């Protein structure tokens, strides 16, 4: 009888499991495989949640780290196949929030004699991921549960990370100095801030990446606020986004380079930091750029001498003297960076460029997955092989880019299909608004189906519909 029960459960699971077939292989099923492998039960918290990788726990699931932005990305990944654990994972990291509102760089981990890094946070991607989770499997009760914590975190940033009080934010740390500030960026050894120093608890540099993400957070959080009935906060958040974008355009746009740059405080000389990384593309995420500015930013990104090679996006350009190191954030490819940059491409890039960008990422992931079963912490932009942890959850964001490049759910809940495709792909059980759909592509088209019934098709362009 046990075998029969297992067979029945397996059949039920396979009937609802998101999977893909075609030119990219099962790039969607790979997301579920990697997330399911990272699902652990922590008996100290009496909760099931996704850690970043089993190896980081050292054999003790009560020491499995809940890193901040990793956990939110894990929620966005896991919700395709397992929305319940996705929500539990978000709860797990928010459970470590301080009374002041900081969501720590890590919690539930023993590092440097502490279980949580209450001196520093990490990139504010929580609202982005939670809203995407809600668009796939709506759960207003969950939104009401986590919204106050996300809002408190959002308000924490300007209170604690605007050292010169000019309205733009800087990375920082209240205990670990400049290295703590770099840890807060999520890019632990990035050269982006090599010329920056610490003043008090923050760097002396208005951060192009943080301000972009803060504006993005305000935009997504406003949708959550409206969904839970807090319309006054939604209005305030939308105003905050506009004000941040204006400050970025006034102060962080570098007309000589045709790109946004981090910039030293006026009291420190006001110099632009011109050493480029994909952080310089982040303003597109927030919708900060005019069409002309976006064109200039995309020209830098697609320059084959800088970022647009076989394996993208390197965390420093090919002409940077650090690129040959291919170590950590010195030239390697990181899936969370690609995923965030892609959110900006969806605002500004042509359908063809979006499709090419996604294809490069999926191919990079799948060559490692198919050959070795590896889901990389990061990838070499020279060899295309996994670096770091070989079973790190967020590597699968490359595959989520692939899915979103074909069929994406907009902030307002409408669905966009990209019909400028070059591949033959069929994806089953794509969750949208609590139901499962089929997505198909062929050269020059993409279709969304409810069972065998075509809901709409895009041919050679993007088409947006409500379903």
N, C-alpha and C positions, 0 to 999 in steps of 0.2 A: 504493500500500500504506500510505503514511503516513496518508492520509485515513481509510482503513478502521480503522487502529489507533486513531486519535483518536475516531472514531465509537463504537468498541467501548468505549473507556475512558470516554467521556461517558455512554453508556448504563449502564455499571456504576456510575458515580458517582451518576447520577440515581436509580438503583434503591435506593440506600442513604442518600441525602441527606435529612435531616430537613426537612420542609416542612409548611406549613399552608395551608388554604383555608377560606373562610367569612367571617364578619362582620368579622374583624380582618385579613383579607388574609394574605399569607405572612409573618407576623411571625416565624416560626421560621426560614425560609430567610434572612431578613435578618440573623440572627446569623451564619450561615456566610459570607454575602457580605462582611460587614465584617471578620470574622476572617481570611478568606482574603486580603483586600486588605492586611492588616497583616503578613502572614507574610513574613519576610525571612531571607536567609542572611547571617550575619556571618562573614566569612572569618577575622577575628582569633580567633574562638572556635570556628570550624569547626562551626557549629550553625545549624539553622533554628529560629526562634522568632518569637513575635508581639511586636512593639513596640506602643506605644500608638497610633501614627499615623505614616505615612510622612513627613509634613511635619516632624516633630521631628528627623529624622535629618539634615536639611540636605543631602540628596542623597548622603550617605555611610552605607551600611548598617552600617558599623563604628562609627557614632556614634548608632545608634538606641537610645534610652534604654530600659532595663528598670527602670521604676518599681516599687516594692515591691508595694503592695496592688493596683496596676493589673495586674501580671503574674499574681498569683494569680487575680484575677477573669478575666483572659484565659484562664487554664487552665480555669476553670469554664465559660466560654462556648465555647471551642474544642472541648472534649471531646465536645460533641454531634455534631460533624461530623468532627473530626480529632483523635482522642485522642493520636496519636503526637506531633504538634506541641504539643498542650496540655501533655504531660509535659515536652517539651523546653523549653517556656517557663518552667515551674516550675524546672527545672534551671538555666536561664539566670540567674534572679534569685538562687537559692540559691548559685550559684557565686561570688557576690560577698559572701557571709557572712564576717564577720571571725572571727578565732580566738576572740574572746570570745563570739561567738554572735549579734551584731547583724546583722540583715538590713537593708541600707541603704535609705534613702529612694530612692536611685537608684544604678544601676551602668551601666557601658557607655555613658557620656555625658560630654561635656566641659562642665562648668559650674563657674564660680568656681575655675578652675585645678585641678580635680580630676576624676577619672573615677568616683569613688564617694563618697557622703556618709557617711563612717564616723563622723561625729559624731552621727548621728540615724537612727532607723528609721522605720517607718510602721505604721498599724493592723495588728494581728496577725490577719489573716484567712486565713493560709496553711492551717491545718489544716481550716478550714471548707471551703475550695475543693478541697483535695486529697481529702478524704473524699467530697465530692460527685462528683469525678472518678472515684473508685474505685467508687462506687455505680452509675455509668453503665457504665464499662468496667473491670471488676476487673483489677488488676495488682499482685499481692502483691510481686513483685520491685521494682517502682517504689516501693511503700510502704516497703519495707525500705531502699531507697536514700535516700529523703528524710526518713524518720522521725527519724533522729538529729539532723539539722539543724533540723527543726521543734521537736524537744524542747529542743535547745540554745538556740534563739531564745526559746522559752517561758520557760526558766529565766533568760535574760538580763534580762528585764523587772524582776523584783523585786530583782535584784542592782544594777541601775543606775537604776531609776526609782521608788524609794521614799525620797525625800529625808528625810522625817521619821520613817521607820521605824515607821509605824503600820499597815502591812499593806495599805494602799491605794496605788495607783500614780498618778504624775503624768507628763505629757509632758515632754520635755526635749531638750537638746542639749549636747554637750561642747565645742562650738566656736563655734556661731552664735547664742548668746544666745536671747532670747525668740522672735525670728523663726524660729530653728532649731527651737524647741519647737513653734511653730505649724505649720511644715512637717511635723514628725513626726505631727501630728494628721491630716494629709491634707487638712485644710481651711485652706488657706494664710493666708487673711486673716479667719478666723472671728472674730466679736465675742464668742464664748462665753467667752474668757479675757481680755477687755479689762481686767478688774480684777486680773489675776494678775501677779505679778512673778517674777523668777528668783532662786532661792537655790541657789547652786552650779550643778549641771547640770540642775536641774529647775524647773518652775514650783512656786509655793508653794500649789498647789491640787490636791486629790484629784479626779481626772478622772472624771466620770460615764461618759463614752464609753470611755475606756481600760479601766477596771475591768470594764465590761460585756463588752468584747471579750476581755479576758484570761480571764474566766470562760467565755465561749463557746469560746475557744481550748482551754482545759483540757478541756472537755466533748468536743469533736471529736477532740482529740489522744488522749484516753483510748480512743476507739474504734479509732483507728489503732494505738495501743499494743497493745491486745488482738489486733488482726488480725495483728500481726507477732510476737506471743508474749511481749511485755514486760508481763506481767500485774501485776507489782508497781508499775511506773510508772503503769499504768492506774488502779490503786486510789489511788495518791498524787494523780494528776491530778483524780480525782473528788472527793477530799477538799479539794483546793485550790479547786475551783469552789464547793463548799459554804461554805468559810471566806470566800471573797471575797464571795459573795452575802450572807452574814451581816453582814460589815463594811459593805457597801453599804446594807443595810437599817438598820443601826444609825446610820450617819453621813450617808448621802446622800439618804435619804428626807425630803422637805420636806412635813410634814403640812399646813402652811398653804396651799401651792399645790397639793397633791395630785399631786406629781410628784417624780421623782428630780432632784437638782441637783448639779453640781460644788460643792465646798466648800473654802474656804481652810483652811489648817492651823490647828490650835488656837493655835499660837504666833503666828499672824497674825490672830487674832480669831475664827476659826471661822465666818465669814460664808458663807451660801449665795450662790452666783451665780445670780441669778434671771432673767437675760436668756435667754430660751428659744430653742433651736434643736432640730432633730430628734435631736441628740445626747441630749436628755433622754428620748427614747423607747427608747434602746439597752438599758436594763436588761431590757426584755421579751425581748431576744435571748437573754440568759443565763438566763432563767427565774427572775429574782430576785423578781418581784412576786407577792404574794398575789392571789387573784381580786379582792378589793376594791381593792387598789392598781392592778391592771391596768385595772380599770374607770375609775378616776380618770385614769390616763395616757391611755387611749383617748379619754376625754372631751375632754382638751386637744387631742389630735391631730385629732379630727373637728370641732372648733369652727370654723365657717365664718368667724369673725372673726380666726382665728389661722392655721391651717394647711390647712383643708379647703376649697379652692377648686376651680376648674375644672382647674388644672394643679398637681399636688402632687408632692412636698412642698417648699415653699419653705424655703431654708436659714435664713431668719429669718421670723418670722410677719408677717402683713400689717399688724399694728399696730405693728411695729418701725419707728422712723424711718429705718433703713437700707434697708427693703424697696424703696422706689421706685428705689434705685440700680440694681438688677438687674444688678450686676456681680460677677463671680467668685462668692464665697460669701456675697454680700449679697443674698439673696432669690431667687436662681436655683434651679432644680431640678437635682439631681445624681443620676444613676442609681445609683452605688454606695451612696449614702445610702438611697435608696428600697429597694434590694435588701436591705440590712442590716436596716432597719426591718421589712421584710416577714418576715424570719426570726422576728422577735418576734411579729408578727401571727399567724403560723401557730401559735404557742403559745396565744394568748389571744383572738384576735378571732373573731367569728362567721364561718361560711362566707360569708354575704352580704357582710360588710365586706371580707373577703379578696378576694372576687371584684370588688367595686367598686374597691378600691384598685388591683388589677392592671389593670383595664380603663382606669382613668384614665392609668396609665403607658404602656400599649400604645398608646392613642390619641394620647398626646403624641408618642411616638416615630414612629408610622406616618404622622402628618400631615406630618412633615418628610421621612421616608424616601420615601413615595409621591410627594410633590411635587417633591423636589429631590435625592433620593439622599443625604441627610445623616444621619449617625449622630453626634449631638451630644456634645461634651465636657460641656456642660450646656445647660439650656433656660431661657428666660425664663418665670417663673411669671405674668407679666402677659400676654404675647403667645403663649406656647407655641412660640416659634421658637428655633432653635438659637443658642446663644452659644458663644464660644470656637472651638476646633477643630471643623470640620464633619465630620471623619472620624476620630473618636476612639473606640477600640474599646469602652470600657465603657458608652457610650450604649446598647448592645444589651442591657445588663442589664435594661432596661425590658421587653424581650421575654422574657427568661428568667423574670422575675417572672410574666409572663402564663402561661408554660408551667407553672411550679411552682404557680400558683394553681389550676390545673385538675388536674394530676397531679404529685405530689411523692413523692420517696423519703425516708423517714424515716431518722434516724440508725441505727436498728437494721436497716435494709434493707427494711422493709415499705413498701408503696405506699399512698398516700392519694389518693382521688379526691374532689373538691369538687363535689357535685351541686347546689349552689345557684347555677346559672348562668342567664344571660339571653341567651346568644348561641348561634348555630349555628356550630360550628367542627369541623374534622377535621384532625388532626395525624398525619402519617405518619413512620415510622422514628424513634420516640422511644426512645433507648437506655436500657435498664434492666437491670442485672446482665449486661451483655454480649450482650444480644439486643435486637432492634428490635420495637417495638409500635406500635399505632395507638390514638389517643385521640380520642374524639368527644364533643361536647356538644350539647345542645339546651336550650331553656328548662326549667329545673328538673331537669336530669339530666346525668351524665357517665358514659362507659363506657370501659373499657380492653379492647382486643381484641388477640388474637394472630392476625394475619391476619384472617380473617372470623369467628373464634370469639370471642364475648364472654367475657372472664374474670370480670369483675364490673362492676356498675353502682351508682352512688350517685344517689339521688333526693332533692333538697331538703336534703341534709346531707352531711357528710363520712363516707366509709366507708374503713376501713383493712384491707388484706389483705396476706398474703404470697403472692408468685407464684414 
